[in-house]
Amino acid sequence: MNEQTPNPFFQSRLPLADLQQAVADVRAEIGRIIVGQDRVVDLLICALLADGHVLLEGVPGVAKTLTAKLLARTVSVGFSRIQFTPDLMPSDVTGTSVYNVKTQEFEFRRGPIFSNIVLIDEINRAPAKTQSALFEAMEERQVTIDGHTYILERPFLVVATQNPVEQEGTYRLPEAQLDRFLFKIEIDYPSLEHETRIIADFHNRKNVIDLNSVRHVLSAQQLQSLREKVFGLHVEPNLIHYIAQIVNRTRNNSSLYLGASPRASLAILTASKAMAAMQGRDFVTPDDIRTVAVPVLQHRVMLTPEKEMEGSTAREVVMQLIQQVEIPR
């Protein structure tokens, strides 16, 4: 992540001590069980502070679901989990109207999307009709059923998981839906050292993973207060231009069939503010932008067929184009 040495002579114009303490507490609680995923945890915390949804991608067994559940445990808010399957209907996500015999009226029964942190497991296993049920909720934080609009309670965060390897029985996520995720975070295999620690910790816990041992360190009100501080961070005009240049390069790149939308520019801006605040700074630097640009952009662009045949990845192309943009001084 953005490992910068704090300047002992720098004093933040915004009081960020409580934010840094909250970040440290969340890291510590997740670190009770998760080993060697510091980058993933930091990006999840960044998304939480930036009020953005997250798509976790990795092969089975790398603790995607567990990491998301642990993040939810650290915040004292509502949590729900939805297992996406090919037969899942939109009403299974949003809820449905049920006839009440006593009152002789229809009553709306809320679905699992009505929570604060929603974990969607294997999101790419449900068909497009069910995926569309998430569009309004993820972007507008509301659900419209039978002509009635229901506002989702804040905070509202979707953490979805998917397996990039097994494609049988899966559906490609629509680009419009991918664009609604702030980050796509790829979770790799642990190193030999970290895997040894994972095995040893699991053995010492007698093969039991106790999620109740992870304590709440943030309330909904505290999280909202921290978000307001993040949104108030200072960004120089030349850095705003730098973000626009990076996103514009995705639309004028011979390796990309589809470039990023203006929503990506706003996502980089917001995420870089959160990353700066996590470092104890009330201003954004180019390093903050470069740190978040890849997870913001890699799922919003599409490679040309030629590049796909060559075995290139969107991540590689995005990293190359970021290197080509001159860093503001």
Sine and cosine of phi, psi and omega as CSV:
sin_phi,cos_phi,sin_psi,cos_psi,sin_omega,cos_omega
0.00,0.00,-0.26,-0.97,-0.07,-1.00
-0.98,0.18,1.00,0.08,-0.08,-1.00
-1.00,-0.03,1.00,0.06,0.02,-1.00
-0.96,-0.30,0.64,-0.77,0.04,-1.00
-0.97,0.22,0.85,-0.53,-0.03,-1.00
-0.87,0.49,0.64,-0.76,0.05,-1.00
-0.99,0.15,0.88,-0.47,-0.06,-1.00
-0.91,0.42,-0.31,0.95,-0.02,-1.00
-0.99,-0.12,-0.04,1.00,-0.02,-1.00
-1.00,0.07,0.73,-0.68,0.09,-1.00
-0.84,-0.54,0.85,-0.52,-0.02,-1.00
-0.92,0.38,0.66,-0.75,0.05,-1.00
-0.98,0.21,-0.34,0.94,0.11,-0.99
-0.96,-0.27,0.65,-0.76,0.05,-1.00
-0.96,0.30,0.97,-0.25,-0.08,-1.00
-0.93,-0.37,0.14,0.99,-0.03,-1.00
-0.88,0.48,-0.65,0.76,0.00,-1.00
-0.92,0.38,-0.57,0.82,0.04,-1.00
-0.92,0.39,-0.71,0.70,0.02,-1.00
-0.89,0.45,-0.61,0.79,0.03,-1.00
-0.91,0.41,-0.65,0.76,0.02,-1.00
-0.90,0.44,-0.67,0.74,0.03,-1.00
-0.88,0.47,-0.70,0.71,0.01,-1.00
-0.89,0.47,-0.63,0.77,-0.01,-1.00
-0.92,0.39,-0.67,0.74,0.02,-1.00
-0.90,0.44,-0.69,0.72,0.04,-1.00
-0.85,0.52,-0.70,0.72,-0.05,-1.00
-0.91,0.42,-0.67,0.75,-0.02,-1.00
-0.92,0.39,-0.70,0.72,0.04,-1.00
-0.92,0.40,-0.57,0.82,0.00,-1.00
-0.93,0.38,-0.19,0.98,0.08,-1.00
-0.88,0.47,-0.51,0.86,-0.09,-1.00
-0.86,-0.51,-0.65,0.76,-0.05,-1.00
-1.00,0.05,0.75,-0.66,-0.03,-1.00
-0.89,-0.46,0.73,-0.68,0.19,-0.98
0.95,0.30,0.38,0.93,0.04,-1.00
-0.86,-0.50,0.71,0.71,-0.08,-1.00
-0.86,0.51,-0.68,0.74,-0.01,-1.00
-0.89,0.45,-0.70,0.71,-0.01,-1.00
-0.89,0.46,-0.72,0.70,-0.01,-1.00
-0.89,0.46,-0.68,0.73,0.00,-1.00
-0.90,0.44,-0.63,0.77,0.02,-1.00
-0.93,0.36,-0.57,0.82,0.06,-1.00
-0.91,0.41,-0.68,0.74,0.05,-1.00
-0.91,0.43,-0.65,0.76,0.04,-1.00
-0.86,0.51,-0.69,0.72,0.02,-1.00
-0.91,0.42,-0.62,0.79,0.03,-1.00
-0.88,0.48,-0.68,0.73,0.01,-1.00
-0.95,0.31,-0.49,0.87,-0.04,-1.00
-1.00,0.00,0.01,1.00,0.02,-1.00
0.87,0.50,0.74,0.67,-0.03,-1.00
-0.78,-0.63,0.51,-0.86,-0.01,-1.00
-0.99,0.16,0.36,-0.93,-0.11,-0.99
-0.75,-0.66,0.68,-0.74,0.13,-0.99
-0.93,-0.36,0.90,-0.44,0.02,-1.00
-0.99,-0.13,0.81,-0.58,-0.02,-1.00
-0.84,-0.55,0.75,-0.67,0.02,-1.00
0.00,-1.00,0.31,-0.95,-0.01,-1.00
-0.93,0.37,0.32,-0.95,0.01,-1.00
-0.87,0.50,0.62,-0.79,0.11,-0.99
1.00,-0.07,0.12,0.99,0.01,-1.00
-0.98,-0.20,0.31,0.95,0.14,-0.99
0.95,0.31,0.56,0.83,0.07,-1.00
-0.89,0.46,-0.80,0.60,-0.04,-1.00
-0.91,0.42,-0.68,0.74,-0.02,-1.00
-0.89,0.46,-0.67,0.74,0.01,-1.00
-0.88,0.47,-0.68,0.73,0.02,-1.00
-0.90,0.43,-0.65,0.76,0.02,-1.00
-0.91,0.41,-0.60,0.80,0.02,-1.00
-0.93,0.38,-0.64,0.77,0.06,-1.00
-0.86,0.51,-0.69,0.72,0.00,-1.00
-0.90,0.44,-0.55,0.83,0.00,-1.00
-0.91,0.42,-0.49,0.87,-0.07,-1.00
-0.97,0.24,-0.25,0.97,0.01,-1.00
-0.93,-0.37,0.78,-0.62,-0.06,-1.00
-0.99,0.15,0.95,0.33,0.01,-1.00
-0.65,-0.76,0.07,-1.00,0.01,-1.00
-0.94,0.35,0.54,-0.84,-0.01,-1.00
-0.68,-0.73,0.68,-0.74,0.10,-1.00
-0.64,-0.77,0.42,-0.91,-0.01,-1.00
-0.80,-0.60,0.73,-0.69,0.03,-1.00
-0.85,-0.53,0.84,-0.54,0.06,-1.00
-1.00,-0.04,0.94,-0.35,-0.02,-1.00
-0.98,0.21,0.74,-0.67,0.02,-1.00
-0.68,-0.73,0.31,-0.95,-0.04,-1.00
-0.87,0.49,-0.41,0.91,-0.03,-1.00
-0.99,-0.12,0.14,0.99,0.00,-1.00
-0.95,0.33,0.72,-0.69,-0.01,-1.00
-0.98,-0.20,0.41,-0.91,0.04,-1.00
-0.82,0.58,-0.61,0.80,0.00,-1.00
-0.92,0.39,-0.39,0.92,0.07,-1.00
-0.94,0.34,-0.31,0.95,0.00,-1.00
-0.99,-0.13,-0.77,0.64,-0.13,-0.99
-1.00,0.01,-0.47,0.88,-0.08,-1.00
0.91,-0.42,0.08,-1.00,-0.06,-1.00
-0.50,-0.87,0.32,-0.95,0.05,-1.00
-1.00,0.01,0.76,-0.64,-0.03,-1.00
-0.86,-0.50,0.69,-0.72,-0.02,-1.00
-0.98,0.22,0.80,-0.60,0.04,-1.00
-0.99,-0.13,0.91,-0.42,-0.06,-1.00
-0.90,0.43,-0.60,0.80,-0.04,-1.00
-0.91,0.42,-0.74,0.67,-0.04,-1.00
-1.00,0.00,-0.19,0.98,-0.05,-1.00
0.83,0.56,0.62,0.78,0.05,-1.00
-0.69,-0.73,0.36,-0.93,0.07,-1.00
-1.00,0.09,0.71,-0.70,0.04,-1.00
-0.89,-0.46,0.65,-0.76,0.00,-1.00
-1.00,0.08,0.85,-0.53,0.08,-1.00
-0.99,-0.15,0.90,-0.43,-0.09,-1.00
-0.94,0.34,0.63,-0.78,0.03,-1.00
-1.00,0.01,-0.01,-1.00,-0.07,-1.00
-0.93,0.38,-0.21,0.98,0.04,-1.00
-0.93,0.36,-0.32,0.95,0.02,-1.00
-0.99,0.12,0.96,0.27,0.07,-1.00
-0.49,-0.87,-0.02,-1.00,-0.03,-1.00
-1.00,-0.03,-0.76,0.65,0.09,-1.00
-0.88,-0.47,0.87,-0.49,-0.08,-1.00
-0.91,-0.41,0.88,-0.48,0.07,-1.00
-1.00,-0.08,0.85,-0.52,0.05,-1.00
-0.93,-0.36,0.94,-0.33,-0.04,-1.00
-1.00,0.07,0.73,-0.68,0.02,-1.00
0.79,0.62,0.87,0.49,-0.10,-0.99
-0.88,0.48,-0.46,0.89,-0.05,-1.00
-0.99,0.11,0.21,0.98,0.03,-1.00
-0.99,-0.14,-0.04,1.00,0.03,-1.00
-0.97,-0.23,0.54,-0.84,-0.03,-1.00
-0.95,0.32,0.15,-0.99,-0.10,-1.00
-0.85,0.52,-0.58,0.82,-0.02,-1.00
-0.87,0.49,-0.65,0.76,0.02,-1.00
-0.97,0.25,-0.62,0.79,0.04,-1.00
-0.85,0.52,-0.61,0.79,-0.04,-1.00
-0.90,0.44,-0.38,0.93,0.01,-1.00
-0.92,0.40,-0.32,0.95,-0.02,-1.00
-1.00,0.04,-0.34,0.94,-0.16,-0.99
-0.82,0.57,-0.82,0.57,-0.06,-1.00
-0.91,0.41,-0.66,0.76,-0.03,-1.00
-0.90,0.44,-0.69,0.73,-0.06,-1.00
-0.95,0.32,-0.62,0.79,-0.08,-1.00
-1.00,0.03,-0.70,0.71,-0.14,-0.99
-0.96,-0.28,-0.03,1.00,0.00,-1.00
0.81,0.58,0.70,0.72,0.07,-1.00
-0.44,-0.90,0.30,-0.95,0.02,-1.00
-0.74,-0.67,0.75,-0.67,0.02,-1.00
-0.93,-0.36,0.86,-0.51,-0.02,-1.00
-0.75,-0.66,0.80,-0.59,0.05,-1.00
0.79,0.62,0.64,0.77,0.05,-1.00
0.99,0.12,-0.07,1.00,0.01,-1.00
-0.97,-0.26,0.70,-0.72,0.01,-1.00
-0.97,-0.24,0.80,-0.61,0.00,-1.00
-0.91,-0.40,0.86,-0.52,-0.02,-1.00
-0.98,0.18,0.76,-0.65,0.02,-1.00
-0.98,0.19,0.64,-0.77,-0.03,-1.00
-0.94,0.34,0.69,-0.73,0.06,-1.00
-1.00,0.08,0.53,-0.85,-0.09,1.00
-0.96,0.29,0.43,-0.90,0.07,-1.00
-0.74,-0.67,0.89,-0.45,-0.08,-1.00
-0.70,-0.71,0.79,-0.61,0.09,-1.00
-0.98,-0.21,0.82,-0.58,0.13,-0.99
-0.89,-0.45,0.93,-0.38,-0.05,-1.00
-0.93,-0.35,0.51,-0.86,0.04,-1.00
-0.85,-0.52,0.48,-0.87,0.12,-0.99
-0.45,-0.89,0.44,-0.90,0.01,-1.00
-0.98,-0.19,0.86,-0.51,-0.06,-1.00
-0.98,0.17,-0.13,0.99,-0.13,-0.99
-0.99,-0.12,-0.84,0.55,-0.06,-1.00
-0.98,0.17,0.91,-0.41,-0.06,-1.00
-0.96,-0.28,-0.11,0.99,0.02,-1.00
-0.94,0.35,0.79,-0.61,0.01,-1.00
0.98,0.22,0.34,0.94,0.01,-1.00
-0.89,-0.46,0.26,-0.96,0.01,-1.00
-0.80,-0.59,0.68,-0.74,0.05,-1.00
-0.92,0.39,0.76,-0.65,0.01,-1.00
-0.94,0.35,0.71,-0.71,0.03,-1.00
-0.88,0.48,0.55,-0.83,0.00,-1.00
-0.86,0.51,-0.59,0.81,0.00,-1.00
-0.89,0.45,-0.54,0.84,0.03,-1.00
-0.98,0.22,-0.67,0.74,0.04,-1.00
-0.86,0.52,-0.58,0.81,-0.03,-1.00
-0.91,0.42,-0.31,0.95,-0.01,-1.00
-1.00,0.07,-0.13,0.99,0.09,-1.00
-1.00,0.03,0.79,-0.61,0.05,-1.00
-0.89,0.46,-0.76,0.65,-0.05,-1.00
-0.82,-0.57,0.55,-0.84,0.36,-0.93
-0.92,-0.40,0.89,-0.45,-0.07,-1.00
-0.94,-0.34,0.85,-0.52,0.03,-1.00
-1.00,-0.05,0.80,-0.60,0.00,-1.00
-0.97,-0.23,0.88,-0.48,-0.03,-1.00
-1.00,-0.04,0.14,-0.99,0.13,-0.99
-0.90,0.44,0.53,-0.85,0.07,-1.00
-0.95,0.31,0.37,-0.93,0.09,-1.00
-0.94,0.34,0.19,-0.98,0.02,-1.00
-0.86,0.51,-0.68,0.74,0.00,-1.00
-0.89,0.46,-0.72,0.70,-0.02,-1.00
-0.93,0.38,-0.62,0.78,0.00,-1.00
-0.91,0.41,-0.58,0.82,0.07,-1.00
-0.88,0.48,-0.67,0.74,0.04,-1.00
-0.91,0.42,-0.63,0.77,0.01,-1.00
-0.87,0.49,-0.72,0.69,-0.01,-1.00
-0.90,0.43,-0.70,0.71,-0.02,-1.00
-0.90,0.44,-0.69,0.73,0.01,-1.00
-0.89,0.45,-0.67,0.74,0.00,-1.00
-0.89,0.45,-0.64,0.77,0.04,-1.00
-0.90,0.43,-0.69,0.73,-0.03,-1.00
-0.92,0.38,-0.46,0.89,0.02,-1.00
-1.00,0.06,0.16,0.99,0.01,-1.00
0.87,0.50,0.66,0.75,0.06,-1.00
0.89,0.45,0.39,0.92,-0.03,-1.00
-0.87,-0.50,0.77,-0.64,0.12,-0.99
-0.96,-0.29,0.97,-0.26,-0.09,-1.00
-1.00,-0.08,0.98,-0.18,0.01,-1.00
-0.92,0.39,-0.41,0.91,0.00,-1.00
-0.93,0.36,-0.26,0.97,0.05,-1.00
-0.96,0.27,-0.26,0.97,0.04,-1.00
-1.00,0.05,0.85,-0.53,-0.11,-0.99
-1.00,-0.09,0.38,-0.92,0.11,-0.99
-0.96,0.29,0.77,-0.64,0.04,-1.00
-0.88,-0.47,-0.13,0.99,-0.01,-1.00
-0.68,-0.74,0.63,-0.77,0.16,-0.99
-0.99,-0.17,0.17,-0.98,0.02,-1.00
-0.88,0.47,-0.63,0.77,-0.01,-1.00
-0.92,0.38,-0.66,0.75,0.03,-1.00
-0.90,0.43,-0.67,0.75,0.02,-1.00
-0.88,0.47,-0.68,0.74,0.02,-1.00
-0.89,0.45,-0.63,0.78,0.04,-1.00
-0.89,0.45,-0.67,0.75,0.02,-1.00
-0.92,0.39,-0.62,0.79,0.03,-1.00
-0.89,0.45,-0.64,0.77,0.02,-1.00
-0.88,0.47,-0.60,0.80,0.07,-1.00
-0.91,0.41,-0.67,0.74,0.01,-1.00
-0.87,0.49,-0.72,0.70,-0.05,-1.00
-0.92,0.39,-0.33,0.94,-0.01,-1.00
-1.00,0.00,0.07,1.00,-0.01,-1.00
-0.91,0.41,0.46,-0.89,-0.04,-1.00
-1.00,0.08,0.67,-0.74,0.07,-1.00
-0.74,-0.67,0.85,-0.53,0.01,-1.00
-0.92,0.40,0.55,-0.84,0.02,-1.00
-0.84,0.54,-0.58,0.82,-0.01,-1.00
-0.93,0.37,-0.44,0.90,0.06,-1.00
-0.97,0.22,-0.55,0.84,0.11,-0.99
-0.89,0.46,-0.66,0.75,0.05,-1.00
-0.91,0.42,-0.59,0.81,0.02,-1.00
-0.88,0.47,-0.69,0.73,0.05,-1.00
-0.88,0.47,-0.71,0.71,0.00,-1.00
-0.88,0.47,-0.61,0.79,0.02,-1.00
-0.90,0.44,-0.69,0.72,-0.01,-1.00
-0.88,0.48,-0.75,0.66,-0.03,-1.00
-0.92,0.40,-0.62,0.79,0.01,-1.00
-0.89,0.46,-0.55,0.83,0.02,-1.00
-0.89,0.45,-0.49,0.87,0.01,-1.00
-0.93,0.37,-0.37,0.93,-0.02,-1.00
-1.00,-0.04,-0.12,0.99,-0.01,-1.00
-0.75,-0.66,0.72,0.69,-0.04,-1.00
-0.85,-0.52,0.80,-0.60,-0.07,-1.00
-0.91,0.41,-0.28,0.96,-0.01,-1.00
-1.00,0.02,-0.18,0.98,-0.10,-0.99
-0.91,-0.42,0.75,-0.66,0.06,-1.00
-0.99,0.11,-0.56,0.83,0.00,-1.00
-0.76,-0.65,0.78,-0.62,0.02,-1.00
-1.00,-0.07,0.02,-1.00,-0.04,-1.00
-0.99,0.12,0.45,-0.89,-0.02,-1.00
-1.00,-0.01,0.17,-0.99,0.09,-1.00
-0.85,0.53,-0.41,0.91,0.08,-1.00
-0.88,0.48,-0.52,0.86,0.05,-1.00
-0.92,0.39,-0.63,0.77,0.03,-1.00
-0.87,0.49,-0.71,0.71,0.01,-1.00
-0.91,0.42,-0.58,0.81,0.01,-1.00
-0.91,0.41,-0.67,0.74,0.03,-1.00
-0.89,0.46,-0.68,0.74,0.01,-1.00
-0.86,0.51,-0.78,0.62,-0.05,-1.00
-0.91,0.41,-0.69,0.73,-0.02,-1.00
-0.92,0.39,-0.60,0.80,0.01,-1.00
-0.93,0.37,-0.53,0.85,0.10,-0.99
-0.90,0.44,-0.72,0.70,0.01,-1.00
-0.89,0.45,-0.65,0.76,0.01,-1.00
-0.91,0.42,-0.64,0.77,0.04,-1.00
-0.90,0.44,-0.68,0.73,0.01,-1.00
-0.89,0.45,-0.60,0.80,0.03,-1.00
-0.90,0.44,-0.42,0.91,0.04,-1.00
-1.00,0.01,0.00,1.00,0.03,-1.00
1.00,0.08,0.29,0.96,0.00,-1.00
-0.94,-0.34,0.58,-0.81,0.05,-1.00
-0.99,-0.17,0.36,0.93,0.07,-1.00
-0.60,-0.80,0.45,-0.89,-0.05,-1.00
-1.00,-0.06,0.60,-0.80,0.07,-1.00
-0.89,-0.45,0.26,-0.97,0.07,-1.00
-0.85,0.53,-0.55,0.83,0.02,-1.00
-0.89,0.45,-0.61,0.79,0.06,-1.00
-0.88,0.48,-0.69,0.73,-0.02,-1.00
-0.90,0.43,-0.70,0.72,-0.02,-1.00
-0.93,0.38,-0.50,0.86,0.01,-1.00
-0.92,0.39,-0.65,0.76,-0.08,-1.00
-1.00,-0.07,-0.24,0.97,-0.13,-0.99
-0.88,0.47,-0.67,0.74,-0.04,-1.00
-0.91,0.41,-0.80,0.60,0.03,-1.00
-0.90,0.43,-0.37,0.93,0.06,-1.00
-0.98,0.20,-0.60,0.80,-0.17,-0.99
-0.99,-0.11,-0.48,0.88,-0.23,-0.97
-0.88,0.47,-0.43,0.90,0.02,-1.00
-0.99,-0.14,-0.02,1.00,-0.04,-1.00
-0.98,-0.20,-0.08,1.00,-0.01,-1.00
-0.90,-0.43,0.36,-0.93,0.04,-1.00
-0.80,-0.60,0.73,-0.69,0.04,-1.00
-0.96,0.29,0.44,-0.90,0.14,-0.99
-0.94,0.33,0.42,-0.91,0.02,-1.00
-0.82,0.57,-0.58,0.81,-0.01,-1.00
-0.90,0.44,-0.69,0.73,0.00,-1.00
-0.92,0.38,-0.59,0.81,0.04,-1.00
-0.90,0.44,-0.64,0.77,0.01,-1.00
-0.92,0.39,-0.50,0.87,0.03,-1.00
-0.97,0.25,-0.19,0.98,0.00,-1.00
1.00,0.01,0.21,0.98,0.04,-1.00
-0.95,0.31,0.35,-0.94,0.06,-1.00
-0.86,-0.51,0.39,-0.92,0.03,-1.00
-0.88,0.47,-0.59,0.81,0.02,-1.00
-0.87,0.49,-0.71,0.70,-0.01,-1.00
-0.89,0.46,-0.70,0.72,-0.02,-1.00
-0.91,0.42,-0.68,0.73,0.01,-1.00
-0.89,0.46,-0.68,0.73,0.01,-1.00
-0.89,0.46,-0.62,0.78,0.02,-1.00
-0.91,0.41,-0.69,0.72,-0.04,-1.00
-0.94,0.33,-0.51,0.86,0.07,-1.00
-0.90,0.43,-0.63,0.77,0.03,-1.00
-0.90,0.44,-0.44,0.90,-0.07,-1.00
-0.99,0.14,-0.28,0.96,-0.02,-1.00
-1.00,0.04,0.78,-0.62,-0.04,-1.00
-0.92,0.40,0.72,-0.70,-0.01,-1.00
-0.98,0.21,0.76,-0.65,0.02,-1.00
-0.89,0.45,0.58,-0.81,0.03,-1.00
-0.96,-0.30,0.00,0.00,0.00,0.00
